[in-house]
């Protein structure tokens, strides 16, 4: 029967001629067309070249009936780059491929002896290729002869069906509890996939034992240049040990998405967030707290590379970096309302990170054993069903018999964060008694804390935040019931014979406190050598780095010093300080007068100090910065404030800047000594707006600014300027363009701040360690005269052909002057 239909983009409504009553059934026959591409967007139908063959990932390939659930009735959300929300059912699928293809799919292969007989299976075994060089051309095991094979699969209690096929696939197998764990790897990668099936079996075992038994007969991990989950099939990539966390994540989706059939379109946190939690939980159970990696070849890198703790990199760091900056991290948001799932932009990564952190904080709140039992209960209660977030909440509360509404309300419905402070530690009235005061600045939580005695003894305490007390060996103190502005402080009375050496809030670091610097009586600080080897920020401590610093210029000679820098999460209290002792050794390029009478009058000491910290509590996205230096003959001071919007692409800024060279002995440092007058204050106020943007072929930024001389300045000038830079990719070329313009007024201009025709002015050159002083470049190269010269520094109008040249300029009275700087001008630069 031809039925009336109504098509709305990805939703097809079918009008039945008679109602379908309970207990009845109906069969639909649908003609449809699907297609393959590179898999660059989330339709995931992927086809790519695999050593001369076509690799196929057959996923999201057929029309499926919408879910009818008790929350929405029929699910009519459009399919917009997310996984489908599907209903459970039974699938009988037959796929016909050319005879040389090896494939596997969701479900049980019914005609294995026909399409994959034992002799062929032996030839395809992954162990045959354990010594094959990486990416070496694959062998031919099945010669294509123009015939086909039909592979028959049967699957039950799944809400999707997917398949992967490749002539170069080789097969590994392991087994746990009668569950077959299969690896499909392209032959050129087989040497580094030898443990793939066994590792998949470990994941199945841990998840089954800890959270609920795997209900399907098999799991496949496939080498498919991807990272995606389907029932019984995961499309992965990479090689051991780097693929381990990917395996854990995609396989674990068969618990939260596969067996617990959540609606990712509506609330992606329900599958991605729970799976991200399992990713870390299961990885730690298999391999321990540190990520398994190949050791770096460099002994230096190996020495200074710190352990990669999986819980930080997979869960906490991503959340804490945003939460500490007060970036909105709502979970109860429709998945299509984020900036985009691809790249985890626009807050989407907190679908993963915040949900996983929430679950660890639930574990912290309930205690280990009750939490684990509650999650297992939720899984078993909703296996092969369609829960929503409120169902998870109800399941945990009903099972534990604990009022957790406060917990779920704050974590799921708000963007509040946790921030407790150790406010004071004071002696009490009795001997060995101490009063410890805590302050709550964010959401409420129970508090675990440890007291470290002067005799190295450790006393642990627990402060409940309601009538529930978790299973703990700590001393339980009276309840702290309060929220928001209700009872924000609490004083605990403890006994510590011999005195207190330190107090630590949450020694387990599971509680996601956004400012750990005030969680200890002793300031938590880590001292490190500044090796310049990248390590992730440590959100539990302030990091302080130090290194020797040797530099050179033509007047100070060799400068020997030390650099100290530090930060908290590269966000708060960021500073960089360097101090040098100047030796005069190796002086160069000194003019005759300086060499004769001022050779030893260089500064004996130089220093530079920069500081920046976020001021989000004052204004979200804001920060202040301070800079002080006495370096290369210049005393300079900057005090500024800026604010970025939530996207980070727009910034307003303002700063005060002061520059001063106290005497003639400060001028020999310069490449252009005639362009700076000593004993003159150049004070300015600067304000502006900066916007960065992306477009299809590149990136760009716009800067609009104004500047005016300020209080106590010896000069008088004002400018308005525009700077637009675009970096465009044209095939294999990079095209950079710059539009610059400045309008200037004033009665008394500072030479060093003028608009230079050929490039940067002396003020701009002070920000470059190679040009802030002569020594690396001969000052004669920068001289300006009747012919061009060698030296050029980007900036100003940036007309490079005029470097070092006095350019003729026609005046309004028809006279000609020769110049290289001015107050007003515009230019377009292309390279």
NORPESUL-V817572 format. One record per backbone hydrogen bond with DSSP energy under -0.5 kcal/mol. CO is the residue of the C=O (numbers start at 1). NH is the residue of the N-H. Records with the same first field share a line. If there is no record, write none. Layout:
# NORPESUL-V817572
CO: NH ; NH
This chain:
# NORPESUL-V817572
4: 15
6: 8 ; 13
8: 10 ; 11
11: 8 ; 13
13: 6
14: 16
15: 4
19: 21
21: 24
28: 30
30: 32
37: 47
41: 44
44: 46
45: 37
46: 57
48: 55
50: 53
53: 50 ; 55
55: 48
56: 58 ; 165
57: 46 ; 59
58: 163
67: 69 ; 75
69: 73
73: 69
74: 76
78: 80
84: 86
89: 158
91: 155
93: 153
95: 97 ; 151
97: 149
98: 101
102: 166
104: 164
108: 110 ; 154
109: 112
111: 114 ; 115
112: 116
117: 121
118: 122
119: 123
120: 124
122: 125
124: 171
125: 128
126: 129
127: 130
129: 132
133: 136
139: 141
141: 143
147: 99
149: 97 ; 151
150: 152
151: 95
152: 110 ; 111
153: 93
154: 108
155: 91
158: 89
162: 106
163: 58
164: 104
165: 56
166: 102 ; 169
168: 187
170: 185
171: 126
172: 183
174: 181
176: 179
178: 180
179: 176
180: 182 ; 219
181: 174
182: 221
183: 172 ; 185
184: 223
185: 170
186: 189
187: 190
188: 135
189: 192
190: 193
192: 240
193: 196
195: 199
196: 200
197: 201
198: 202
199: 203
200: 204
201: 205
202: 206
203: 207
204: 208
205: 209
206: 210
207: 211 ; 212
217: 180
219: 182
220: 234
221: 184
222: 224 ; 236
228: 235
230: 233
232: 220
233: 230
234: 222 ; 236
235: 228
236: 224 ; 226
239: 242 ; 243
241: 244
243: 247
244: 248
245: 249
246: 250
247: 251
248: 252
249: 253
251: 254
252: 255 ; 256
253: 258
254: 259
255: 257 ; 260
259: 261 ; 384 ; 385
260: 257 ; 262
262: 264
263: 266 ; 267
265: 335 ; 336
267: 270
268: 271 ; 272 ; 273
269: 274
271: 275
272: 276
273: 277
274: 278
275: 279
276: 280
277: 281
278: 282
279: 283
280: 284
281: 285
282: 286
283: 287 ; 288
284: 288
289: 310
298: 302
299: 303
300: 304
301: 305
304: 306
307: 309
308: 291 ; 310
309: 312 ; 313
310: 314
311: 315 ; 316
312: 317 ; 318
315: 319
316: 320
317: 321
318: 322
319: 322 ; 323
320: 324
322: 325 ; 327
323: 326
331: 333
334: 337
335: 338
340: 345
341: 344
342: 345
344: 349
345: 340 ; 348
346: 339
347: 350
348: 351 ; 352
349: 352 ; 353
350: 355
352: 356
353: 357
354: 358
355: 359
356: 360
357: 361
358: 362
359: 363
360: 364
361: 365
362: 366
363: 367
366: 471
367: 371
368: 372
369: 373
370: 374
371: 375
372: 376
373: 377
374: 378
375: 379
376: 380
377: 381
378: 382
379: 383
382: 385
385: 261 ; 387
387: 263
388: 391 ; 392
389: 393
390: 394
391: 395
392: 396
393: 397
394: 398
395: 399
396: 400
397: 401 ; 402
402: 404
404: 408
405: 409
406: 410
407: 411
408: 412 ; 413
409: 413
410: 414
412: 331 ; 332
417: 443
418: 514
419: 441 ; 442
421: 423 ; 439
424: 437
426: 435
430: 433
432: 496
433: 428
434: 436 ; 494
435: 426 ; 437
436: 492
437: 423 ; 424
438: 490
439: 421 ; 441
446: 448
447: 463
448: 506
449: 461
450: 452 ; 504
451: 453 ; 459
452: 501 ; 502
453: 456
457: 453
459: 451
460: 475
461: 449
462: 464 ; 477
463: 447
464: 480
475: 462 ; 477
477: 464
479: 481
480: 482
483: 486
485: 487
486: 483
488: 440
490: 438 ; 492
492: 436 ; 494
494: 434 ; 496
496: 499
499: 454
502: 452
503: 521
504: 450
506: 509
511: 513
512: 418
515: 518
516: 519
518: 422
519: 505
523: 525
524: 542
526: 544
528: 546
529: 531
532: 534
537: 539
538: 541
539: 516
542: 526 ; 544
543: 567
544: 528
545: 565
546: 530
547: 563
549: 561
551: 559
553: 557
554: 588
556: 584
557: 553
558: 560 ; 583
559: 551 ; 561
560: 581
561: 549
562: 579
563: 547
564: 577
565: 545
566: 575
567: 543 ; 569
568: 571 ; 572
571: 614
572: 568
573: 575
574: 612
575: 566
576: 610
577: 564
578: 608
579: 562
580: 582 ; 606
581: 560
584: 587
585: 558
591: 595
592: 596
593: 597
594: 598
598: 601
604: 582
606: 580
607: 630
608: 578
609: 628
610: 576
611: 626
612: 574
613: 624
615: 618 ; 619
619: 622
621: 644
622: 615
623: 642
624: 613
625: 640
626: 611
627: 638
628: 609
629: 636
630: 607
631: 634
634: 631 ; 636
635: 660
636: 629
637: 658
638: 627
639: 656
640: 625
641: 654
642: 623
643: 652
645: 648
649: 692
650: 645
651: 690
652: 643
653: 688
654: 641
655: 686
656: 639
657: 684
658: 637
659: 682
660: 635 ; 662
661: 679
663: 666
664: 667 ; 668
667: 670
669: 774
670: 673
672: 675
673: 676
677: 680
681: 683 ; 714
682: 659
683: 710
684: 657
685: 708
686: 655
687: 706
688: 653
689: 704
690: 651
691: 702
693: 700
695: 698
697: 729
698: 695
699: 727
700: 693
701: 725
702: 691
703: 723
704: 689
705: 721
706: 687
707: 719
708: 685
710: 713
716: 748
717: 709
718: 745
719: 707
720: 743
721: 705
722: 741
723: 703
724: 739
725: 701
726: 728 ; 737
727: 699
728: 730 ; 735
729: 731
730: 733
733: 730 ; 735
734: 736
735: 728
736: 831
737: 726
738: 740 ; 829
739: 724
740: 827
741: 722
742: 825
743: 720
745: 718
748: 716
749: 751
750: 753
751: 754
752: 763
754: 756
755: 822
756: 797
757: 799
761: 765
762: 766
763: 766
764: 767
765: 768
767: 769
768: 771 ; 772
773: 776
774: 554
777: 775
778: 781 ; 782
779: 782 ; 783
780: 783
781: 791
785: 806
787: 785
793: 760
795: 798
798: 800
799: 802
800: 803
802: 805
803: 789
804: 785
805: 807
807: 819
809: 817
811: 814
815: 811
817: 809 ; 819
819: 807
820: 757
822: 755
825: 742
827: 740
829: 738
